[in-house]
Amino acid sequence: MSTRIIGLIIGGGELPNKAIEKLLSSKQEFRVVALNGFTEKSPLLDKTKHIFVKLGQAGKAIKFLKQENVNDILMIGNVKRPSLTSLIPDLWTAKFLAKVGFKSLGDDGILKAISDELRLEGFNLIGIQDILDDVIAKKGILGKHKPNENALNDIKRGIAVLKALSPLDIGQGVIVQQGLILAVEAIEGTDKMLERTKTLIREGNKPILIKMKKVNQHDKLDLPTVGSRTVINAYNCGLQGIAIHSGNSLVVDFDEMVKRADELGLFIYGYDDE
């Protein structure tokens, strides 16, 4: 019986290192494909066989993973979608782009197309929750502070907007204040969306950040992610709390996130949209 070998395709952020640490501690065999320009060099990488590839070198990555007899693949970490003109694709990537029509697909469409192609190459796609069981957002009030009735109404408003926008594959977050949509997350990401909201805040009940998995989004790819840094940025931008999609969002550092929220007076609320 063959040994299970996991292949990590990693970008930036904290979750890749958490996954590597867990795999090392559990003595699970794994290999890493790190993306140039996104993955920071870390001593952890030296503890397993790994390569760095550029975006556009998917063929090189697949060749490495097959040579290493990888069975399961986890794609994890932050990666900013490049412009087509900035890519220098290898043959595999060029064929893939010609097949799927890169320009016509949103982020979810691209990720689904990549996962489909990986399956055709013989790999099984897994999610971060298959390795780290403590990163999935829990339901309910996560900390000392809780949303009041006005905040809950804003959360419902945000959920409704995100559901309506979901088929358009735009983003996973909105900021709502007193029923008004102050910002919708686009390609810039949550932190920069928070920053541009500063000048739009009104007097009265403070805004709320609502994060939600898109309808029909793959549950193993690019789930909404929050952490202590999100809490600090939300506080610095004048928000009163964060609502996250329970069971469908990732929390980078749960204990630290809740500790920061408690200290800063923000609520963290895990909602169920059903």
N, C-alpha and C positions, 0 to 999 in steps of 0.2 A: 504493500500500500504506500503510495507516494506521500511525502511530507507536504503539508500545506505551507506555502510560502506567500506572504502578502506583499504586494507592491504598493508603495505610497507614491503618489504624484502630488508634490507639495508646492504651495505658493508661500505667501507671507503670513504674518500673524503668529499668534501664540498656540493655536490648536495643533499645527504640525508637530511641534516639540512635545506637546502633551501626549500625542499619539505615539511618537517614537519612544518616549519614556515608558509608557505603558507596555509597549511591545517588548522593550528590553527587559523590564522587570518580570514579565510573564514568560520570558525565554521563547517567545514566538519568533520564528524565523521570518525575516522580511528584507526587502530591498527598497531603495529610495531613488526616485527620479525628481530632482530639484530643478525649479525653473529659474534660469538666470534673470536677474533684475527684480525678482520677487522674493526668493528664498534667501534669507541671511545665512551666511556660513556659521555653523555651530559645531562645537566639539562632539555633539551627539551624532552628527553625520558620520564621523570617523569610526563610530562603533558598529557600522554596518556597511555593506557594499552599496555604493551610490554613484550616480553620475549627475552632472549638471547639463541641461539642454536649454536651448533658446526656444521661445515660442515659435512654432513653425518647424521644429525638428521632431515631430511626433513619430516619424519613422525610426529615428535613432532611439527614441524612448522605448518603442514597442520591441525593437530588436533586442535591446538590453533586457527587458522584462522577460521575453521568451527565452533568451539564453540562460537566464537565471531561474527558469522553470517556475515563474510566478503563476499562481492560480487566481488569486483574488486581487482586485485593485480598489484602492481608496483614493479618491481625489479630494484634497483638503487644503485649505488655506486661501488667502486673498490673491486674486489675479485680476488685473484690470484688462478688460477686453481691448486688444490692439486694433488699430486701423489696418485695413487690408493692405494699404501701400507700405506699411512699416514691416510687414512680414516678409521673411525670406524663406519660403516653404521648401522642404525637401520633397521628394517624389510622393511619398505617402500623403503628406499634408496637402500637396497640390491636387492630388486626385480627390481627396476628401472635400476640399473647398469647392472643386468643380461639381462634385456630386450633390452637396447640400445647399449651395448657394449662400455663401457667408453673409452677404449684404442683406438678404431677405429675411434672415432669422434674428429673433431677439436672443437675449442671453439664455433663457430656458430652452429655446429651440436649438441653439448651438450645443448646449450641454447634453441635451437628449440625443442629438445626432452623434456626438462624441461617444456617449455611453453605448449607443447602438453599434457603432463601429468597433468598439472594444470587445463587445460580445461576439461580433462576427470574427474577431481575431482570436477568440477562444478564451477570453477572460470573463470572470464573474465580478460584477460590480458590487461593492459593499459600501455601507455608510459608516460615518464616524461613530454612530451609536452601537455598531457591532464591535467596536474596540473600547470606546469610553462610555460606560453606562451612566456616568454622572454629569454629562453635559447637556442632556435634554431638559428643556425648561419644564418646571413643575407647575401645577395648577394652583391658583389661589393667591393669597397675599404673602409675598416672600420678604418678610422683614417686619419692622416695627410700625411702619406707616402704611396707611390704607387710603384708597381713593374715596372721596365723598361722592354724593349723588351727582353733582355737576361733572365731576371727573368721569364717572361711569358713563354718563351720557355722551361725553366727548369720545370716550373709548368706543362706544357703539357706533358713533358717527365715523370714526376712523376705520373701523372694521368694514362698514358698509362701503366706504370709498375704496378701500383696498380690494374688496371683492369685485367692485365694478371695474376697477383698473386692471385686475388680474389677467384677463384675456389679452390685454394689450402688451403684457410683458414689460412693464415700465420699471417697477421697483417694489421693495418689500416694506416700505415705511412711509408714514405720514406724520405730520405734526398738526395737532388740532387744538384750538383755543376757543372756548365759548361757542362751539359749533362751527367755527370757521376753519377752513383748511389753510394753514399758514405755509405749508411746504409739502411737496411730494418728492420722495427719494427718487433720484434718477441715476445716471451713471457715476455721479460724484461720490456716492456712498453716504452712510449715515452721519459721520462726523462733519463732513462739509455741509450737508443739509442742515444740521444743527447750527452751524456757524452762520449760515445765511439767513437763519430765522431770527437772529438777535434783534434786528432792526424792525421786525414786524410785530413784536409782542405788544399787546394792548394792556391797559389797566384791568385789574380784577383777577379772576381765577386764572392761574398760570397755565401755559400750554402742556400738552402731553405728547410724548412720542409713542406711537403705536407701530409695532413690527408684526408682520404676518407672512406666513408662507403663501405663495401664490396658489390659486386654485389649479389643480392638476399638475403642480410642480412635483418633480421627482423627489421622493423623500430621502434619497441618498446623495443629493447634489445641492450645494449652495443654499442651505437653509438659512433663514434669518439668524444673525448672531449678535449677541450683546455680551457685555462684561463690565468690569469695574471702570474701564476707560470710558465706556458709553455713559455710565452714571456720572462720572466727573464732568464730561463734556456737556451732558444734559443740565447739570447743576450750573455750570459756568454760563450756559446760554439761557438761563432763567426758567427752566421747566420745573414742573412739580412732580413728575413721575414718568414711569415707562411701563407700557403694557406689552406683554410678549405672548405669542401664540403658544400655549402650553402643548407639549408633546410634539411640536413642529418647529421649535426654535432651539438654537444652541446657546449655552452659557459657557463662556470661556473659563471663568474663575468664580464659581457660584458663591463660595464663602466670602471672598474678598468683595465681590459685587454687592452682596447684601450688607456687609459691614460698612462699605462706603455709603450706600444709600441710607442706612440708619443714621450715620454720622451727619450726613448732609441734609437730612429731612425729606428725602424723596421716597415715594412708594415704588415698589416693583410688583406688578400684578400679572399673574399668569392666567390668561383667559382661555376659555373654550368657546369657539365660535359657533358650535352646533346648537 
